[in-house]
Amino acid sequence: MKLIRFGASEQEKPGVHINGKNYDVSAFIYDYDESFFKADGLQQLSALVQKGNLPEIPLDVRIGSPIARPSKIVCMRLFLPSQLFL
């Protein structure tokens, strides 16, 4: 299961990608934002997906960024062994 957001830019709705198909979960999940992750949203989403009966999203619908308004972006640099002692 992968998190997706779909729809027009700045109006995306939450969905999931499972086995090559996209499903709409907007009737149950508001959005993938900080409050979703703080409230054990992934566990709730997993239970929802296991029940099934989610509407499928047509293939021609725009797919946007999976996370709404990330609060921070963490980047890490990979050091090669030859760069450690420069």
N, C-alpha and C positions, 0 to 999 in steps of 0.2 A: 504494500500500500504506500502510495506517495501522495503527499499533499499537493493540491493544485488550487488555483483560483482562476475563474473563467469569466468571460463577458467583456463588455466595453471597458476601455481604459478609465480608471478612477471609479468604476462601478462593478468591480469584480465580486463574484460570489465564491464561497468555499466549495471545494469538491475533492474527490479522491480519484487517483488513477490506480486501477487494479487489473492486472493481466491484459494490458493493452486497451482497456476501455476506461472512459471517464464517467464518473457519477456525481450527481448534484447532492450535496448535503446541506444546502442553505436553509432548508425547512427546519433543521435541527441545530445547526451551528451558525452563530452570528458571523464570525470571521476568525481567521488564524492570526490573532494578535496576542499581546502580552497577557491579557486576561484569560484567553483560551488556554495558554500553556500553564499559567499559575493555578488554574482550577482543575488540573488533571484532565484537560480536554482530550489528550491523546487516548486515554483509557475509555472515555465516553465515546469517542469517535470509533475506536476499535469495536466496542460493543454494538454500536449502531451498524457498522459495516457487517458484522457477523449475522445480524438479523436479516440483512438483505433488503430487497424491495426498494432500492434506491433508483430514482429516475436517471436514465443514461443521458449524457450530454452528447449532442451531435458532433461529429468529427470536425465540422467547419467552424466551430465556435472558437474565438480567440482564447488562448491560455496566457495568463499573466504571471506575475511574480507569486510564488507560493505563500509568502509571509507578508502580512499587511503591516506597514510601519514598523520595521525592526528597530529596537531601541539602541542596539549597538551591533557593530560588525567587528569580529575579532579575526585578525590575520596572523599567521605564523610563517616564519621563514624557515625553510629547510636548509640546514648547513651540511655540506658535503664534508667528509673526513679531511680532505685536503684544505678546507677553508678554516678549520678550527684553530690552527696555530699560526695564522698570518700576523 
